[in-house]
Every structure is written in structure tokens, then in C-alpha cells.
């Protein structure tokens, strides 16, 4: 079995009203299909982390963001994949939402709803850090 290693970037995006963007994965996604997510994805060879994040956000949801700061470094190993990631806090700047085939819907949500609701542990950890 071939082992794979990758680096990913993710964005916790805040709007002017103080709500945060979450998206929902499609059933065809490789990691955690049909689950809540935040925009982002794997870096391409030679990309800077911030460039990767801006590209992924544009590809997945079609908006522009302003990156504020890194908020969390994370990682996991699943089967033959080892993934390390950097999550950034960002602000919504502009754009009309258009979802790629990777996701089925999006919503703006209060941080407290994530922290107190029935959501996966990893996303609660992401929101604790901001």
C-alpha cells in the first residue's frame, strides 16, 4: 500500500455580522462525506500556504477573503494518508457564492452554536481557537 503525505489549509471565515461560514461535504468526498466542513484543501507543490487557501476558497465557494492570522495547526493519519493542516482566521471580502461539486450547501452560523451543538470534535476544536 502506497503511503501518501499532504499539507492542507483551511479557513474559518467571519462576516461583518460576526457569523462564521460552514459548508457541507457531498457524499462523494474522500474524507468524511456528508459532514460539516470549512473551506480549504490540499496545497500544490511550490504553493505558499496563503496562496493555497485563497485558491481553494475561490474554487470551492467562489468568494474572496482577507487572511487575518493562522489559528491552528492540526494533523491526522487515516489508512495510508498522513495529512498536516494549517487553519487560518479570515474575513469575507466579496463575491457571490457558488458551490463546487465537493459541497452541497453553506450557511453562516454563530460560534456558540458550533461549540455547544452536536458537531464533530474537530470542528469544535477549530472554533475554540478563534
N, CA, C and O atoms as a GROMACS GRO file, in nm:
protein
  520
    1UNK      N    1   0.084  -0.118   0.000
    1UNK     CA    2   0.000   0.000   0.000
    1UNK      C    3   0.089   0.125   0.000
    1UNK      O    4   0.175   0.141   0.087
    2UNK      N    5   0.067   0.211  -0.098
    2UNK     CA    6   0.144   0.335  -0.107
    2UNK      C    7   0.100   0.433   0.001
    2UNK      O    8  -0.020   0.457   0.021
    3UNK      N    9   0.198   0.489   0.070
    3UNK     CA   10   0.166   0.590   0.172
    3UNK      C   11   0.167   0.728   0.107
    3UNK      O   12   0.250   0.758   0.022
    4UNK      N   13   0.072   0.811   0.149
    4UNK     CA   14   0.059   0.947   0.095
    4UNK      C   15   0.076   1.047   0.209
    4UNK      O   16   0.032   1.024   0.321
    5UNK      N   17   0.140   1.159   0.176
    5UNK     CA   18   0.156   1.269   0.271
    5UNK      C   19   0.110   1.397   0.204
    5UNK      O   20   0.142   1.421   0.088
    6UNK      N   21   0.037   1.479   0.276
    6UNK     CA   22  -0.008   1.605   0.219
    6UNK      C   23  -0.017   1.714   0.324
    6UNK      O   24  -0.018   1.687   0.444
    7UNK      N   25  -0.022   1.836   0.275
    7UNK     CA   26  -0.041   1.953   0.361
    7UNK      C   27  -0.166   2.025   0.310
    7UNK      O   28  -0.184   2.043   0.190
    8UNK      N   29  -0.251   2.064   0.403
    8UNK     CA   30  -0.376   2.131   0.367
    8UNK      C   31  -0.388   2.264   0.440
    8UNK      O   32  -0.324   2.287   0.543
    9UNK      N   33  -0.471   2.352   0.384
    9UNK     CA   34  -0.505   2.477   0.451
    9UNK      C   35  -0.657   2.485   0.461
    9UNK      O   36  -0.728   2.438   0.373
   10UNK      N   37  -0.704   2.544   0.569
   10UNK     CA   38  -0.848   2.562   0.593
   10UNK      C   39  -0.872   2.706   0.638
   10UNK      O   40  -0.782   2.772   0.689
   11UNK      N   41  -0.997   2.754   0.619
   11UNK     CA   42  -1.031   2.890   0.657
   11UNK      C   43  -1.154   2.893   0.746
   11UNK      O   44  -1.257   2.835   0.713
   12UNK      N   45  -1.140   2.962   0.858
   12UNK     CA   46  -1.255   2.998   0.941
   12UNK      C   47  -1.288   3.141   0.898
   12UNK      O   48  -1.215   3.234   0.932
   13UNK      N   49  -1.398   3.158   0.824
   13UNK     CA   50  -1.430   3.286   0.763
   13UNK      C   51  -1.543   3.355   0.841
   13UNK      O   52  -1.649   3.298   0.863
   14UNK      N   53  -1.516   3.478   0.882
   14UNK     CA   54  -1.612   3.558   0.958
   14UNK      C   55  -1.670   3.667   0.867
   14UNK      O   56  -1.598   3.728   0.789
   15UNK      N   57  -1.801   3.690   0.879
   15UNK     CA   58  -1.862   3.801   0.803
   15UNK      C   59  -1.873   3.924   0.892
   15UNK      O   60  -1.836   3.920   1.009
   16UNK      N   61  -1.926   4.034   0.837
   16UNK     CA   62  -1.935   4.160   0.911
   16UNK      C   63  -2.031   4.152   1.029
   16UNK      O   64  -2.020   4.230   1.124
   17UNK      N   65  -2.124   4.056   1.024
   17UNK     CA   66  -2.220   4.038   1.134
   17UNK      C   67  -2.163   3.950   1.246
   17UNK      O   68  -2.231   3.927   1.346
   18UNK      N   69  -2.040   3.900   1.229
   18UNK     CA   70  -1.977   3.817   1.332
   18UNK      C   71  -2.014   3.670   1.326
   18UNK      O   72  -1.988   3.595   1.420
   19UNK      N   73  -2.075   3.628   1.215
   19UNK     CA   74  -2.108   3.485   1.198
   19UNK      C   75  -1.998   3.420   1.115
   19UNK      O   76  -1.921   3.487   1.047
   20UNK      N   77  -1.994   3.287   1.122
   20UNK     CA   78  -1.887   3.211   1.058
   20UNK      C   79  -1.944   3.117   0.952
   20UNK      O   80  -2.054   3.062   0.966
   21UNK      N   81  -1.868   3.100   0.846
   21UNK     CA   82  -1.911   3.018   0.733
   21UNK      C   83  -1.880   2.872   0.756
   21UNK      O   84  -1.768   2.836   0.792
   22UNK      N   85  -1.981   2.787   0.737
   22UNK     CA   86  -1.959   2.643   0.732
   22UNK      C   87  -2.018   2.592   0.601
   22UNK      O   88  -2.114   2.649   0.548
   23UNK      N   89  -1.960   2.485   0.550
   23UNK     CA   90  -2.009   2.423   0.428
   23UNK      C   91  -2.030   2.275   0.457
   23UNK      O   92  -1.980   2.223   0.557
   24UNK      N   93  -2.103   2.208   0.371
   24UNK     CA   94  -2.135   2.067   0.392
   24UNK      C   95  -2.085   1.986   0.274
   24UNK      O   96  -2.116   2.015   0.159
   25UNK      N   97  -2.006   1.883   0.305
   25UNK     CA   98  -1.944   1.799   0.202
   25UNK      C   99  -2.048   1.716   0.127
   25UNK      O  100  -2.153   1.681   0.181
   26UNK      N  101  -2.015   1.685   0.003
   26UNK     CA  102  -2.101   1.597  -0.076
   26UNK      C  103  -2.075   1.452  -0.035
   26UNK      O  104  -1.980   1.422   0.037
   27UNK      N  105  -2.159   1.365  -0.081
   27UNK     CA  106  -2.145   1.222  -0.046
   27UNK      C  107  -2.027   1.157  -0.116
   27UNK      O  108  -1.988   1.046  -0.080
   28UNK      N  109  -1.968   1.223  -0.215
   28UNK     CA  110  -1.857   1.164  -0.290
   28UNK      C  111  -1.720   1.203  -0.235
   28UNK      O  112  -1.618   1.160  -0.289
   29UNK      N  113  -1.716   1.283  -0.130
   29UNK     CA  114  -1.587   1.327  -0.076
   29UNK      C  115  -1.510   1.211  -0.013
   29UNK      O  116  -1.569   1.122   0.050
   30UNK      N  117  -1.377   1.213  -0.031
   30UNK     CA  118  -1.289   1.107   0.017
   30UNK      C  119  -1.285   1.101   0.170
   30UNK      O  120  -1.288   0.993   0.229
   31UNK      N  121  -1.277   1.217   0.234
   31UNK     CA  122  -1.266   1.224   0.380
   31UNK      C  123  -1.396   1.279   0.436
   31UNK      O  124  -1.436   1.390   0.401
   32UNK      N  125  -1.462   1.203   0.522
   32UNK     CA  126  -1.584   1.245   0.593
   32UNK      C  127  -1.695   1.297   0.500
   32UNK      O  128  -1.736   1.413   0.513
   33UNK      N  129  -1.743   1.214   0.408
   33UNK     CA  130  -1.853   1.260   0.321
   33UNK      C  131  -1.977   1.298   0.401
   33UNK      O  132  -2.002   1.243   0.508
   34UNK      N  133  -2.055   1.393   0.347
   34UNK     CA  134  -2.181   1.441   0.405
   34UNK      C  135  -2.166   1.514   0.539
   34UNK      O  136  -2.266   1.536   0.606
   35UNK      N  137  -2.046   1.550   0.578
   35UNK     CA  138  -2.026   1.617   0.707
   35UNK      C  139  -2.001   1.766   0.691
   35UNK      O  140  -1.970   1.814   0.582
   36UNK      N  141  -2.016   1.837   0.801
   36UNK     CA  142  -1.986   1.980   0.806
   36UNK      C  143  -1.838   2.000   0.780
   36UNK      O  144  -1.756   1.914   0.810
   37UNK      N  145  -1.804   2.115   0.724
   37UNK     CA  146  -1.665   2.143   0.690
   37UNK      C  147  -1.645   2.294   0.688
   37UNK      O  148  -1.741   2.371   0.701
   38UNK      N  149  -1.521   2.337   0.673
   38UNK     CA  150  -1.488   2.475   0.644
   38UNK      C  151  -1.406   2.473   0.515
   38UNK      O  152  -1.342   2.373   0.485
   39UNK      N  153  -1.408   2.582   0.439
   39UNK     CA  154  -1.339   2.582   0.310
   39UNK      C  155  -1.188   2.558   0.323
   39UNK      O  156  -1.126   2.597   0.422
   40UNK      N  157  -1.133   2.493   0.222
   40UNK     CA  158  -0.990   2.469   0.216
   40UNK      C  159  -0.960   2.340   0.144
   40UNK      O  160  -1.050   2.273   0.093
   41UNK      N  161  -0.833   2.306   0.140
   41UNK     CA  162  -0.793   2.183   0.073
   41UNK      C  163  -0.642   2.169   0.070
   41UNK      O  164  -0.570   2.242   0.137
   42UNK      N  165  -0.598   2.074  -0.008
   42UNK     CA  166  -0.456   2.040  -0.012
   42UNK      C  167  -0.376   2.141  -0.094
   42UNK      O  168  -0.421   2.192  -0.197
   43UNK      N  169  -0.256   2.166  -0.044
   43UNK     CA  170  -0.164   2.255  -0.113
   43UNK      C  171  -0.104   2.184  -0.233
   43UNK      O  172  -0.086   2.062  -0.233
   44UNK      N  173  -0.073   2.262  -0.336
   44UNK     CA  174   0.001   2.212  -0.451
   44UNK      C  175   0.150   2.236  -0.427
   44UNK      O  176   0.188   2.327  -0.354
   45UNK      N  177   0.233   2.152  -0.488
   45UNK     CA  178   0.377   2.164  -0.473
   45UNK      C  179   0.420   2.306  -0.512
   45UNK      O  180   0.383   2.355  -0.619
   46UNK      N  181   0.498   2.370  -0.426
   46UNK     CA  182   0.551   2.502  -0.454
   46UNK      C  183   0.463   2.618  -0.410
   46UNK      O  184   0.507   2.733  -0.412
   47UNK      N  185   0.338   2.590  -0.369
   47UNK     CA  186   0.248   2.696  -0.325
   47UNK      C  187   0.281   2.741  -0.184
   47UNK      O  188   0.324   2.661  -0.101
   48UNK      N  189   0.260   2.869  -0.157
   48UNK     CA  190   0.264   2.919  -0.020
   48UNK      C  191   0.129   2.886   0.043
   48UNK      O  192   0.029   2.874  -0.027
   49UNK      N  193   0.127   2.872   0.175
   49UNK     CA  194   0.003   2.834   0.245
   49UNK      C  195  -0.110   2.932   0.216
   49UNK      O  196  -0.223   2.891   0.190
   50UNK      N  197  -0.081   3.061   0.222
   50UNK     CA  198  -0.185   3.162   0.199
   50UNK      C  199  -0.237   3.158   0.055
   50UNK      O  200  -0.357   3.175   0.032
   51UNK      N  201  -0.148   3.135  -0.041
   51UNK     CA  202  -0.190   3.123  -0.181
   51UNK      C  203  -0.281   3.002  -0.200
   51UNK      O  204  -0.382   3.009  -0.269
   52UNK      N  205  -0.244   2.893  -0.138
   52UNK     CA  206  -0.325   2.771  -0.146
   52UNK      C  207  -0.465   2.795  -0.091
   52UNK      O  208  -0.564   2.753  -0.151
   53UNK      N  209  -0.472   2.863   0.023
   53UNK     CA  210  -0.601   2.888   0.085
   53UNK      C  211  -0.689   2.977  -0.002
   53UNK      O  212  -0.807   2.948  -0.021
   54UNK      N  213  -0.633   3.083  -0.056
   54UNK     CA  214  -0.711   3.174  -0.142
   54UNK      C  215  -0.762   3.097  -0.265
   54UNK      O  216  -0.876   3.116  -0.307
   55UNK      N  217  -0.678   3.013  -0.324
   55UNK     CA  218  -0.717   2.934  -0.441
   55UNK      C  219  -0.828   2.837  -0.405
   55UNK      O  220  -0.928   2.827  -0.477
   56UNK      N  221  -0.813   2.766  -0.294
   56UNK     CA  222  -0.913   2.668  -0.254
   56UNK      C  223  -1.049   2.732  -0.223
   56UNK      O  224  -1.153   2.680  -0.262
   57UNK      N  225  -1.047   2.845  -0.154
   57UNK     CA  226  -1.172   2.915  -0.121
   57UNK      C  227  -1.241   2.959  -0.250
   57UNK      O  228  -1.363   2.945  -0.263
   58UNK      N  229  -1.164   3.013  -0.343
   58UNK     CA  230  -1.222   3.055  -0.471
   58UNK      C  231  -1.279   2.935  -0.546
   58UNK      O  232  -1.389   2.943  -0.600
   59UNK      N  233  -1.205   2.824  -0.552
   59UNK     CA  234  -1.251   2.705  -0.624
   59UNK      C  235  -1.376   2.644  -0.560
   59UNK      O  236  -1.468   2.604  -0.631
   60UNK      N  237  -1.379   2.639  -0.428
   60UNK     CA  238  -1.488   2.570  -0.360
   60UNK      C  239  -1.615   2.653  -0.348
   60UNK      O  240  -1.725   2.600  -0.360
   61UNK      N  241  -1.600   2.784  -0.323
   61UNK     CA  242  -1.721   2.864  -0.298
   61UNK      C  243  -1.726   2.997  -0.372
   61UNK      O  244  -1.827   3.067  -0.364
   62UNK      N  245  -1.620   3.033  -0.444
   62UNK     CA  246  -1.625   3.149  -0.531
   62UNK      C  247  -1.619   3.285  -0.465
   62UNK      O  248  -1.665   3.383  -0.523
   63UNK      N  249  -1.564   3.294  -0.345
   63UNK     CA  250  -1.558   3.424  -0.277
   63UNK      C  251  -1.412   3.465  -0.254
   63UNK      O  252  -1.320   3.385  -0.265
   64UNK      N  253  -1.395   3.592  -0.221
   64UNK     CA  254  -1.264   3.647  -0.186
   64UNK      C  255  -1.261   3.669  -0.035
   64UNK      O  256  -1.360   3.709   0.026
   65UNK      N  257  -1.145   3.641   0.023
   65UNK     CA  258  -1.127   3.657   0.167
   65UNK      C  259  -1.002   3.738   0.197
   65UNK      O  260  -0.914   3.752   0.112
   66UNK      N  261  -0.995   3.790   0.318
   66UNK     CA  262  -0.874   3.852   0.371
   66UNK      C  263  -0.825   3.763   0.484
   66UNK      O  264  -0.897   3.743   0.582
   67UNK      N  265  -0.705   3.711   0.472
   67UNK     CA  266  -0.649   3.625   0.576
   67UNK      C  267  -0.600   3.712   0.691
   67UNK      O  268  -0.524   3.807   0.671
   68UNK      N  269  -0.645   3.679   0.812
   68UNK     CA  270  -0.607   3.756   0.931
   68UNK      C  271  -0.483   3.697   0.998
   68UNK      O  272  -0.383   3.766   1.018
   69UNK      N  273  -0.492   3.567   1.032
   69UNK     CA  274  -0.379   3.504   1.102
   69UNK      C  275  -0.400   3.353   1.106
   69UNK      O  276  -0.513   3.305   1.092
   70UNK      N  277  -0.291   3.278   1.124
   70UNK     CA  278  -0.307   3.134   1.149
   70UNK      C  279  -0.376   3.114   1.284
   70UNK      O  280  -0.349   3.188   1.378
   71UNK      N  281  -0.463   3.015   1.293
   71UNK     CA  282  -0.531   2.992   1.420
   71UNK      C  283  -0.504   2.854   1.478
   71UNK      O  284  -0.520   2.833   1.599
   72UNK      N  285  -0.464   2.760   1.395
   72UNK     CA  286  -0.446   2.624   1.447
   72UNK      C  287  -0.364   2.541   1.349
   72UNK      O  288  -0.377   2.556   1.228
   73UNK      N  289  -0.279   2.454   1.402
   73UNK     CA  290  -0.209   2.353   1.324
   73UNK      C  291  -0.261   2.219   1.369
   73UNK      O  292  -0.274   2.194   1.489
   74UNK      N  293  -0.291   2.130   1.275
   74UNK     CA  294  -0.353   2.002   1.307
   74UNK      C  295  -0.299   1.894   1.214
   74UNK      O  296  -0.227   1.923   1.119
   75UNK      N  297  -0.334   1.772   1.242
   75UNK     CA  298  -0.293   1.662   1.157
   75UNK      C  299  -0.363   1.533   1.195
   75UNK      O  300  -0.416   1.519   1.305
   76UNK      N  301  -0.362   1.439   1.101
   76UNK     CA  302  -0.416   1.307   1.129
   76UNK      C  303  -0.358   1.205   1.032
   76UNK      O  304  -0.306   1.240   0.925
   77UNK      N  305  -0.367   1.080   1.072
   77UNK     CA  306  -0.330   0.967   0.987
   77UNK      C  307  -0.454   0.880   0.975
   77UNK      O  308  -0.513   0.841   1.076
   78UNK      N  309  -0.492   0.849   0.851
   78UNK     CA  310  -0.607   0.761   0.826
   78UNK      C  311  -0.568   0.667   0.712
   78UNK      O  312  -0.538   0.710   0.601
   79UNK      N  313  -0.569   0.539   0.743
   79UNK     CA  314  -0.526   0.438   0.646
   79UNK      C  315  -0.386   0.471   0.597
   79UNK      O  316  -0.292   0.474   0.677
   80UNK      N  317  -0.368   0.497   0.467
   80UNK     CA  318  -0.236   0.525   0.413
   80UNK      C  319  -0.211   0.674   0.390
   80UNK      O  320  -0.114   0.710   0.322
   81UNK      N  321  -0.297   0.762   0.444
   81UNK     CA  322  -0.284   0.906   0.426
   81UNK      C  323  -0.244   0.975   0.556
   81UNK      O  324  -0.308   0.956   0.660
   82UNK      N  325  -0.138   1.055   0.550
   82UNK     CA  326  -0.096   1.140   0.661
   82UNK      C  327  -0.113   1.283   0.613
   82UNK      O  328  -0.047   1.326   0.518
   83UNK      N  329  -0.202   1.357   0.678
   83UNK     CA  330  -0.232   1.494   0.638
   83UNK      C  331  -0.202   1.590   0.754
   83UNK      O  332  -0.243   1.566   0.867
   84UNK      N  333  -0.129   1.697   0.724
   84UNK     CA  334  -0.100   1.803   0.820
   84UNK      C  335  -0.167   1.929   0.767
   84UNK      O  336  -0.162   1.956   0.647
   85UNK      N  337  -0.229   2.007   0.857
   85UNK     CA  338  -0.301   2.124   0.810
   85UNK      C  339  -0.277   2.248   0.892
   85UNK      O  340  -0.238   2.242   1.009
   86UNK      N  341  -0.302   2.361   0.829
   86UNK     CA  342  -0.296   2.491   0.894
   86UNK      C  343  -0.431   2.558   0.871
   86UNK      O  344  -0.476   2.572   0.757
   87UNK      N  345  -0.496   2.598   0.979
   87UNK     CA  346  -0.621   2.671   0.969
   87UNK      C  347  -0.594   2.819   0.993
   87UNK      O  348  -0.518   2.856   1.083
   88UNK      N  349  -0.656   2.903   0.911
   88UNK     CA  350  -0.641   3.047   0.922
   88UNK      C  351  -0.775   3.111   0.954
   88UNK      O  352  -0.879   3.066   0.907
   89UNK      N  353  -0.772   3.215   1.036
   89UNK     CA  354  -0.888   3.301   1.056
   89UNK      C  355  -0.888   3.399   0.940
   89UNK      O  356  -0.784   3.457   0.907
   90UNK      N  357  -1.006   3.420   0.879
   90UNK     CA  358  -1.016   3.509   0.764
   90UNK      C  359  -1.147   3.586   0.770
   90UNK      O  360  -1.239   3.550   0.844
   91UNK      N  361  -1.154   3.693   0.692
   91UNK     CA  362  -1.276   3.773   0.682
   91UNK      C  363  -1.328   3.766   0.540
   91UNK      O  364  -1.251   3.767   0.443
   92UNK      N  365  -1.460   3.760   0.527
   92UNK     CA  366  -1.526   3.766   0.397
   92UNK      C  367  -1.505   3.905   0.339
   92UNK      O  368  -1.525   4.005   0.408
   93UNK      N  369  -1.463   3.913   0.212
   93UNK     CA  370  -1.440   4.040   0.146
   93UNK      C  371  -1.547   4.066   0.040
   93UNK      O  372  -1.613   4.170   0.043
   94UNK      N  373  -1.563   3.972  -0.053
   94UNK     CA  374  -1.658   3.993  -0.162
   94UNK      C  375  -1.684   3.863  -0.237
   94UNK      O  376  -1.619   3.761  -0.214
   95UNK      N  377  -1.783   3.870  -0.326
   95UNK     CA  378  -1.810   3.758  -0.414
   95UNK      C  379  -1.949   3.701  -0.394
   95UNK      O  380  -2.011   3.718  -0.290
   96UNK      N  381  -1.995   3.633  -0.498
   96UNK     CA  382  -2.122   3.562  -0.495
   96UNK      C  383  -2.092   3.414  -0.474
   96UNK      O  384  -2.007   3.358  -0.542
   97UNK      N  385  -2.161   3.353  -0.380
   97UNK     CA  386  -2.138   3.212  -0.351
   97UNK      C  387  -2.177   3.124  -0.469
   97UNK      O  388  -2.286   3.138  -0.526
   98UNK      N  389  -2.087   3.033  -0.504
   98UNK     CA  390  -2.117   2.927  -0.599
   98UNK      C  391  -2.041   2.804  -0.548
   98UNK      O  392  -1.919   2.804  -0.538
   99UNK      N  393  -2.116   2.701  -0.516
   99UNK     CA  394  -2.055   2.580  -0.460
   99UNK      C  395  -2.001   2.491  -0.572
   99UNK      O  396  -2.064   2.475  -0.676
  100UNK      N  397  -1.884   2.434  -0.547
  100UNK     CA  398  -1.829   2.334  -0.638
  100UNK      C  399  -1.903   2.203  -0.612
  100UNK      O  400  -1.986   2.195  -0.522
  101UNK      N  401  -1.874   2.103  -0.689
  101UNK     CA  402  -1.936   1.972  -0.669
  101UNK      C  403  -1.893   1.903  -0.541
  101UNK      O  404  -1.949   1.800  -0.503
  102UNK      N  405  -1.793   1.959  -0.473
  102UNK     CA  406  -1.743   1.900  -0.349
  102UNK      C  407  -1.837   1.923  -0.231
  102UNK      O  408  -1.830   1.852  -0.131
  103UNK      N  409  -1.925   2.024  -0.244
  103UNK     CA  410  -2.011   2.062  -0.131
  103UNK      C  411  -2.155   2.081  -0.179
  103UNK      O  412  -2.180   2.111  -0.296
  104UNK      N  413  -2.248   2.063  -0.086
  104UNK     CA  414  -2.390   2.070  -0.122
  104UNK      C  415  -2.461   2.194  -0.072
  104UNK      O  416  -2.561   2.235  -0.130
  105UNK      N  417  -2.410   2.257   0.036
  105UNK     CA  418  -2.472   2.379   0.086
  105UNK      C  419  -2.376   2.452   0.178
  105UNK      O  420  -2.272   2.399   0.217
  106UNK      N  421  -2.413   2.577   0.211
  106UNK     CA  422  -2.334   2.656   0.305
  106UNK      C  423  -2.430   2.733   0.395
  106UNK      O  424  -2.548   2.749   0.364
  107UNK      N  425  -2.376   2.780   0.508
  107UNK     CA  426  -2.454   2.867   0.596
  107UNK      C  427  -2.360   2.946   0.684
  107UNK      O  428  -2.248   2.904   0.713
  108UNK      N  429  -2.408   3.063   0.728
  108UNK     CA  430  -2.340   3.145   0.827
  108UNK      C  431  -2.397   3.108   0.963
  108UNK      O  432  -2.519   3.102   0.980
  109UNK      N  433  -2.309   3.083   1.059
  109UNK     CA  434  -2.353   3.027   1.187
  109UNK      C  435  -2.281   3.097   1.302
  109UNK      O  436  -2.168   3.144   1.286
  110UNK      N  437  -2.344   3.104   1.418
  110UNK     CA  438  -2.282   3.160   1.537
  110UNK      C  439  -2.178   3.063   1.593
  110UNK      O  440  -2.198   2.941   1.591
  111UNK      N  441  -2.068   3.117   1.641
  111UNK     CA  442  -1.962   3.036   1.702
  111UNK      C  443  -2.017   2.952   1.816
  111UNK      O  444  -1.982   2.834   1.829
  112UNK      N  445  -2.102   3.009   1.900
  112UNK     CA  446  -2.155   2.936   2.015
  112UNK      C  447  -2.238   2.815   1.973
  112UNK      O  448  -2.240   2.713   2.043
  113UNK      N  449  -2.307   2.825   1.860
  113UNK     CA  450  -2.386   2.711   1.811
  113UNK      C  451  -2.295   2.593   1.779
  113UNK      O  452  -2.329   2.478   1.808
  114UNK      N  453  -2.181   2.622   1.720
  114UNK     CA  454  -2.083   2.516   1.691
  114UNK      C  455  -2.030   2.456   1.821
  114UNK      O  456  -2.027   2.335   1.838
  115UNK      N  457  -1.989   2.542   1.914
  115UNK     CA  458  -1.926   2.495   2.037
  115UNK      C  459  -2.021   2.414   2.124
  115UNK      O  460  -1.978   2.320   2.191
  116UNK      N  461  -2.150   2.448   2.124
  116UNK     CA  462  -2.246   2.381   2.211
  116UNK      C  463  -2.331   2.276   2.139
  116UNK      O  464  -2.401   2.199   2.203
  117UNK      N  465  -2.326   2.274   2.007
  117UNK     CA  466  -2.413   2.186   1.930
  117UNK      C  467  -2.355   2.046   1.909
  117UNK      O  468  -2.247   2.014   1.957
  118UNK      N  469  -2.430   1.967   1.837
  118UNK     CA  470  -2.392   1.829   1.806
  118UNK      C  471  -2.311   1.826   1.677
  118UNK      O  472  -2.361   1.789   1.571
  119UNK      N  473  -2.184   1.865   1.689
  119UNK     CA  474  -2.094   1.873   1.575
  119UNK      C  475  -1.970   1.790   1.604
  119UNK      O  476  -1.942   1.760   1.720
  120UNK      N  477  -1.895   1.750   1.499
  120UNK     CA  478  -1.773   1.671   1.522
  120UNK      C  479  -1.672   1.745   1.609
  120UNK      O  480  -1.665   1.868   1.610
  121UNK      N  481  -1.596   1.667   1.682
  121UNK     CA  482  -1.496   1.721   1.775
  121UNK      C  483  -1.397   1.814   1.704
  121UNK      O  484  -1.360   1.918   1.757
  122UNK      N  485  -1.355   1.775   1.583
  122UNK     CA  486  -1.252   1.854   1.514
  122UNK      C  487  -1.300   1.996   1.485
  122UNK      O  488  -1.222   2.090   1.496
  123UNK      N  489  -1.427   2.013   1.448
  123UNK     CA  490  -1.473   2.148   1.415
  123UNK      C  491  -1.491   2.231   1.542
  123UNK      O  492  -1.472   2.353   1.540
  124UNK      N  493  -1.528   2.167   1.651
  124UNK     CA  494  -1.535   2.239   1.779
  124UNK      C  495  -1.396   2.289   1.818
  124UNK      O  496  -1.382   2.401   1.868
  125UNK      N  497  -1.294   2.206   1.796
  125UNK     CA  498  -1.155   2.247   1.826
  125UNK      C  499  -1.113   2.365   1.739
  125UNK      O  500  -1.044   2.456   1.786
  126UNK      N  501  -1.155   2.365   1.612
  126UNK     CA  502  -1.123   2.477   1.523
  126UNK      C  503  -1.182   2.607   1.578
  126UNK      O  504  -1.114   2.710   1.581
  127UNK      N  505  -1.308   2.603   1.622
  127UNK     CA  506  -1.376   2.723   1.667
  127UNK      C  507  -1.333   2.767   1.807
  127UNK      O  508  -1.348   2.884   1.841
  128UNK      N  509  -1.281   2.676   1.888
  128UNK     CA  510  -1.228   2.713   2.021
  128UNK      C  511  -1.107   2.804   2.007
  128UNK      O  512  -1.081   2.888   2.092
  129UNK      N  513  -1.033   2.785   1.899
  129UNK     CA  514  -0.906   2.855   1.880
  129UNK      C  515  -0.922   2.998   1.834
  129UNK      O  516  -0.824   3.073   1.830
  130UNK      N  517  -1.043   3.039   1.797
  130UNK     CA  518  -1.059   3.177   1.744
  130UNK      C  519  -1.124   3.267   1.845
  130UNK      O  520  -1.146   3.385   1.817
   0.00000   0.00000   0.00000
